[in-house]
Amino acid sequence: MYITDSAQTRNVPETLTSVDTFYPNINLVDLRQTMRLDGKVTEQRLRHAVDGAVNRVQGNLIEWRATQTAATLTDHQFDTYLRAIYAYAAAAVQESMAGYDSTLDGRTRGDELATYAEQLMRDGHWAVRDLQGKPRTTVELI
């Protein structure tokens, strides 16, 4: 869904370029700043997380995208799309940061990261639903 800038031309590529011009490019520096991802998150890990997020979001938007007649997202849709990508990518990073520390402090930190990752997944899901114009919650009677 995105093409990678040439790794040979610079040390830290900052943008993932969209193949489909309907969707915006993903600026990794902006993602890091917005989601407060520090230097512990390697470039490769972040790119992997963004790739997964893009596949997830665009996969969920296939039917919605087919109904769109505009050439690009509106400003509001642009912001909502990035919110979904950023949330899913940050969730993937947080899930992988739990580590292997078996001490009480390590387990507590892992639980905190898991809870935060779940909140980010929810935010990503809500952003996708917002783009589609669908309600955020599905309720079923048991």
N, C-alpha and C positions, 0 to 999 in steps of 0.2 A: 504494500500500500504506500510505502514511502521509500525513496531512494536515499542512499547514504552518500554524504559528501565524501570526496576522496580523502582517505586517511593519510595518504602520502604528502598531501599539500600543506597540511597543518597538523599540529599535535592534538588539538581539541576541537573537533568539529562541533559547531554550535547549533546547527539547524538540520532537521530532518525535512526534506522537501517532499511535498505531496505529489503523488502521481496523478491523482484526480484533482484538478484545479478547483473543484467545488469546495474541497476541504482545505483549511489553512496549513501552512508549514508549522512545524513544532520547533520552537526555540528552546533549546535545552537549558540555556542560562536563565531564561525567564521561568522555566519550570522549576529549576533549582531554587531560585529566589522566592517564587510564589509558594512552593510547598516546603520551604525551609530545609532543603536537603543539603547536608554538609559535605565536606570533602571525603568522608568515609565511603560515600557512594561513588564507585568508579564510573568512568565514562561508559565502559562496556555494560555494566549492570544497568545503568540508566537507559541506555539505548535499547537493551533487551526489554526492560520494563515498559518503555514507550511503545515499542513494536507490539507487545502483547496488548497494551491498552488500545492502540489504534485498531488492531484486529478485532478486539472485543466490541468497541464502540461502533465501528463501521459495519461489523457483522450484524449488530442489533438494529442498525439504521438502513439495511438494504431495501426493505419495502418502502420506508419513508422517503429515502433518497430517490427512488424510482418515481415518486409523485411530485418531486420538486421541479419547477420550471425555470427558476432563477439560475444564473450562471455561477453564483457563489452564495455562501451563507450571508444572511443579514447580520448587522452588528450584534444584535442580541443572540442570534444563533451561533455566531462566531464565539462569543464569550461562553455560552453554554457548552458548546463542543469542547473548547479548551478545558473547561471545568471538569468535564467527564474524563478527558484524556489525562489531565493532571491527577485527578483523584485515583483513577485506576492504576496509573504508573506509580504514584506514591504508595499505594496500598501494596503493590507487588514488591517494592523496595523495602517497606516496613516488615512485611512477612519474612523476607529473606534476611533481615537484620537480627532476628531473635537469637541466633548464635547457638552455641553448645554449652554454655556455662550452666553447670548443674547445682551451683550454690543457691541458697535462698534468694540472694540478691539477683542472681541471673534468672531464676524462674520468675521472680516478681517483674523484672524488666521485660522478659519475654511475654508475660501476660499483658502488660501495659501496651506493648507493641502490637499484640494480636487484637486488642480492643480498638486501638487507633486504626489499624488496618481495616477492621470491620466497619468502622465509621466512614473511612474513605471509600470503601466499596459501596456503601449505601449512598454516599454523595455522588459517586459516579453513576450509579443506577438511576438516581433521581434526575441527574442532568440529562441522561439519555431519554428518560420518560418525558421530561420537560420539552426537549427537542421534538419529540413525536406528538406532543400535545395530549399525552395520556396522563391519567391520574398516577400519582406516585405510589399508591398503596393498592394492593389487590386483597380484598376481603372475601373469604368464603365461609359459609356456615358449615359447622361440623355436625 
